[in-house]
Amino acid sequence: MAAPDTSVLLLGSGAREHALAWVLGQSPRLKNFYALPGSAAISDWAQNLPGDPSSPQGVVAAAKDRHAGLVIIGPEAPLAAGVADALRAAGILVFGPNHDGARLESSKIFAKEFMARHGIPAARSQAFESAAAAKEALSSWPAPVVVKADGLAGGKGVFVCASRDETIEAVTFLMERRGAGAAGGKILLEEALSGPELSAMALCDGKKFRLLPLARDHKRLKDGDLGPNTGGMGAAAPVAISPAERGAVEDVFARALKGLAAESVDYRGVLYAGLMMTDQGPKVLEFNCRLGDPETQAVLPLVVSDFLDLALACAKGDLGLRQINIRPGACVCVVMASAGYPQKPAPAGAISGLEDVARDPEVKVFHAATTVKDRAWSGGAGRVLSVCAGGKDVLAARQKAYAAADQIHFEGKVLRRDIAAGVPAPAGV
């Protein structure tokens, strides 16, 4: 077994970062482990540090002070703020792209233009800088239409509009009422594609990539994919696709990495492609520049390989011949949110039942908006917990995940009951 040789600083505080802390904490290479700002749940694995994860100077100072050999960036905001650029300028290895690479997520308009330049299949779209121009153009955009805020909106800047009136309302909300803040200063109108969605995440070293298990996210609030878009209400992995479809997915990443390199972007970290598997093949709905949430919570429990070793290899630009080894079976994640989510979430308050589900080794609960005092957990507003379970197949995993979720209680809890329903299992299961 390798001796511990790497001190790690993890940026973030959500359920995705809790899952990362859990998997990194099992690495034989891990020497010292810190999280900024971290959380009560993450403190089981890492020492929490005060500070703003989106402050380049603050993160560099924390990494130097703790002699971090690797910084892993969880959420998107620090990437858009140029934290990775500042770390690399200071000679610190970082798992996460520079600001220029992160524009694939921080600007949907930039991402669309990038895809067009490099032949990456995507939906037809049109960018607008004023509400009046967008509304005037609607005559050439028959419903349904997807309206997207250009900037970062926490997964809540996308509206699938079934009628002209709904489209006008979404444009008004984003551009006139600034319902998503500065993110809605510019918007995209996009054709609504049909087909099953797929979340594909790849570890990249600037030249090569390795796909993690494919996942399916459920973004709408209510069963049957109804209600408003959210940051994600659950996920399942792996998702089975045909060899031809997998080849097409891999081609998306190959084109993206080649295009980034051609534009002088040395992309090291995670590239996430949200795909619609249409009759014409996969088309990119969006790129993200970090691990997905809640997909990460469903995917990482399936990874057998040392994730710290993989992240370090990406940061060094040298994946080499490393492969991602995956355990058999499946994992399903059910998100539990507080009342009023996503429009006006209220604090969840006291949480009970966590001790009961902790007895099952196949169940993992990753915390987002929680605090603890005197061993009593309390939930904040928004997505509160990701309840994840493994099983021999997707059906067994979802049954176990829902059984665990039903043992956890807080006032006004919100969850979908159809996460992973109909997700195809890999052949041979």
N, C-alpha and C positions, 0 to 999 in steps of 0.2 A: 504494500500500500504506500502511495506517495506521501511524503511528509508535508504538513501544512506549509504553504509558501506564499499565499496571496491574501492580503487584507483588502476587504471589499467595502465600498460605500455605496449603498442603495438609495436612490432618490425616489420619494413618493410615500404615500400613506394609505392607499386604498386596498381593496381586496386583491387586485392584481399584484400589488407589491407584497401583500401578505403571502400569496402563493409563491412569489419569487423568493421571499425570505425563507419559506419552508423548504423549497428545493435546494437553494444555495446552502442552507444550513446543514445539509446532509453531505456536502462535498468533502472528500478527504483533503482537498487542496486548501480549504478555508482556514485561514490563520486567525484574523480578527475581523469582526463583522459590525458595521455601523449602518444606521439608517437615518436619513434626513428628509422630513422630520420624523418619519416612522409613525408608529401608533402603539397603543397598549398591546394589541395582539402581536404586532411585529416584534415587540420587546422580548417575546419568548425566544427569539433567535438572534436579534441584533441589539446593540446599544443605540438608543435613540439620541439624536443630536438636534439641538434647536437650530432654526434657520429657515430660510426661504429656498426651496429647491430650484426656483427659477432665477435666483441671483447668481450670475456667473462668478462674480468676485467672492461671494460668500461660500459657494460650493468649492471653488478652488482652495480657499483658505481652510475649509474643513477637511478636504482631502489631504492637503499637505500636513495639517496638524496631526492627523491620524495615520499618516504614512500609508495611505490607501494605494495599493498597487493596481486597482481597477475600480472605476466608477460605473455603475449600472443605472441607466436612466429609465424609470418606469413610465411616467406620464408624458403627454405631448407638450405641455406648456414649457418645461425647461429646454426641450429641443428647439422650439420656436424662438426661445429667448437667447439662444446661442451658448448655452452652458457647455455643450460638447466642444465647441470651438475654443472656449476659454481653457478648458481642461487640457486639450491637446496642445495648445500654445504653451501651457505650463509643463509639458512633458509627462502628463498623466494619462495612462491608458483609459479609454472610455468605450463602453458598449452603448452606442447610440450615435446617429448621424449628426453631422454638422448642420448649421442653420440652412445652408443651401440645399442639402438633401431633405431636410425637414419641411421644406416648402411644398413637397408633394402632399403633405397633410395640412399644413397651415394655410394653404391657398388652393381651393378647389379649382379655381380658374387656371392657376399655374399648372396644376396636375393635368387638367384637360389639354392644355397646350402641349405639355410634355408628351402625353400619350399620342397626340396627333403627330408630333415630330418624329416619334420612334415606332410608329406602326403598331401601337398597342390597342387592341379592340375595346371600344367603349361606346356608350350610348351617345346619340346625337345631342348636342347641347349648344346653348347660346348665352353669353355673358352680358350682364347689364350693370350700369353704374347709377341708374335712376329708376325709381318706381314707375314714373310716367312712361319711360321707354319700354320697360318690361310689360306693362299693361297694354301698350299700343301694339306690341308684337304678338299678343295672344291669338290673334286671328290665324296665325300660321302654326299655332301649337294646340292641336285638338287634344282634349282630355282623354286619358289621364296624363297629367304633367307632374314631374318632380321639381320642386323648388328647393334650392340649396343655398344656404349662406356660404359665402366664399371662405370665411375664416373659421377659426376654432370655436365650436359652440357646445362642447361637451356631449356630442352625440345627439343634440336636440335642435339642430339647425336644418333638418331635412323634413320636407312635407310632401307626401304623396297625395296629389289633389285629383279627385274624381270628377270635378266639374270646373267650368270657367270661374264660377263664384268662389269656389274653394281656392283656386289659384290666385285670384285677385286678393283674397283675404290673406293668404300666405305672403304674398309680395308686400302687402300693406304692413303686416305684422313685422316682417324683417327690416324693410327699408324705411318705412315712415314712423312706425312706433318703436323701432329698434328693439324688438323683443328679444333678440339674441345679442344685443350690444353692438360693439364695433364689428363683430363677425358678419353682420348683415349689411354692411356698407355697400358691398357688391354682392350680386347673386348670380346663380345659374338657373336657367330653365333647361330641363333635361327630359328626353323621352322616357316614358315608363316602360322598362323592360319586363318581360315575363319569364318565369322559370324558377327553379329552386336556387336559393342563395347559398354561397359557400364562403367561408372565411379561410384564407390560405395565408400562413405566416412562414417566412423564411429567415433563417439566420444567414447574414451576409458578411463577407470579409473584404468587400470592395471589388472582388473579382469572381468569386464563387458563392454559391448559396446552397443551403440544405433546407428542405421543407420539413416543418413540424407536422404532426398529424393534422389532417384537414378537419375543420370544425364547422358547425352551423350555429349561428347566433339567432336569437329571436328578439328583434328590436321593438316591436309594438308592445304596448302595455297590456293588452287584453288577449284572451284566448282567441284563436282563429285569425291571428294577425290583425286585430282591430285596435282602435284607439290610437293615441299619439305615439310618435317615436320616442324612444327613451335611450339611455346609455346602453341598454341591453338587459333583458329579463331572464336570460338563461342561455345555455349552450350545450352542445353535445359533440363528442369526438370519439373515434374517428368517423368520418363520413365516407362512404364508398362511392367511387366514381370509376368509369371505365378506363382502361389503359390509354385510349385515345384522348379522353378528357383530361387525364393527368398530364399527358404530353402537352396538351394545349395550355394547361395551367403553368407548367414549367416554362413554356415558351414566353408567357407573360413576364415571368421573373427574369428570364435570360435577356429579353428585350429591355426591360427596365434597368437592369444592372449595366448592360452595354450602353444604354442611352445616358445613364448617369455618368459613367466613365468618360463618354464622349464630351460631356459638358463639364468635365474636370471636377466631378464630385466623387470622392473616395468614400463610398457608402459602407460604413461598418456598424452593424446593429441588426435590428429586425425591420424587414419590410413586410407590410401586411397588405394584401389585396382582398378587398371585398368584391366578390364576383357574383354575377348572375349567370347561371348555366342555361343559356338560351338554346333554341333550336339551331342557331348558327355557331354554337360554341360559346365558351366563356367570354363574358365582357366585363370589364372593370367598372364597378360602381364607384369605388373610391380607393385611394391608397392611404394607409396610415404608416407612420414611421416608428412604431413601437408595438409591443405586444397588445393584443386586443383584450378588452375587459367586457364581458366575462369569459371570452374564449380561453384565455390563459388558465383560468381556474379549472377548465375541463381538459386542457391539453397537457399541462405540466405533470399531473399525476400519471400520465402514460409514458413519460420519458424516462428511460432507464439510464441513458448516458449521463455523465457528469456535466450538469448544465454550466457550472462555473468554468470547467475546462473549455467548453464550447464557446462561451462568451469571451473568455480570455483570448482564445484563438482568433475569433472575429476581430476583437479590438487590436490585435497584433497584425491583422491582415493576412492570416495564415491558417485557414481551415484545413489545408492539406488534404489528407485522405480520410479525415474524420467523418464518420457517419452518425446519424441519430438513431440509436437503438430504442425500439418501442416495445413495451410489454403487451401481451395479448389482452383482449377484452376492450371495454369501453368505459367512458366516464361521462356523467351528465351533471350539469351545474344548474341549480335552480336559484334565482335571485329573489331575495325577500326585501321588499322596499317598505318605506313608511307611508302612512296614509297621505293622500294628496299628491303623491309622486306621479308624473314629473312636474306638473304645473306649479303646485303650491305645497311642497312636502312639509309635513309637520314632524317634530321630533318623535321618535318611536318610543322612548322611555324604557322602562325596565324590561329586560329580556330574560326569559326562563327557558329551561330545557337544554341548554348547551351541554351540561354535564352528562345528560342522558345519551345524546348522540355521540359524544366523545368516546364511548365504550366500544364502538364499532370501528375496527381498523380500516375498513373500506370507505368510511365517511370522513370527509374533511370539511370543516367550516372555515371559510376565509372571510375576515372582517373588513368592512369598509368604514361606515360611519358609526364606530362604537368607542366607548370609554369604559373603564372599569374602576371601581372603588370598593375596597373591602370585599373583593371577590365577586361583587355584583356588577354584571354587565348592563350597560345602558346604550340605547341606540339613538343616533342623531337623525337628521332629516335627509331623505334621499334613499339611495340603495344602501341597505344596512348589512346584509350578510349574503354570501354565496355558499349555498349548501351543495356540496359535491359528493358524488358516490361512484365507486367503481363496481363493475360487474362483468360477467362473462360475455355479455352483449349489451346493446343499447337498452333493450327492454328491461333486463335485470338491473342495470344501472339506474334507469329512471325510476323504477319502482322503489329502489332503496333510497334514492335522493328524496323522493316525495315522502316516504315514510319518515325520514329524518326531519324534513321541513315541517311535517305535521307535529313533531314533538317540540318544536321551538315556538315560543309565543312572545308577542309584544302587541301592544294596543294598535289596532288598525292595520295589521300587516297586510301587504299586498304581494301577491305572487300569481303567476300564470299556472294553469293546470295542464297545459299541452306542450311543455318543453320536451323536445326530442321525439314527439309523436310523429311517426312516419319517416324518421331518419333511417336511410338504408344501411344495413349492416354489411361489413366487408364479406367477401366470398369466403366460405368455409366456416363461418360462425354458426 
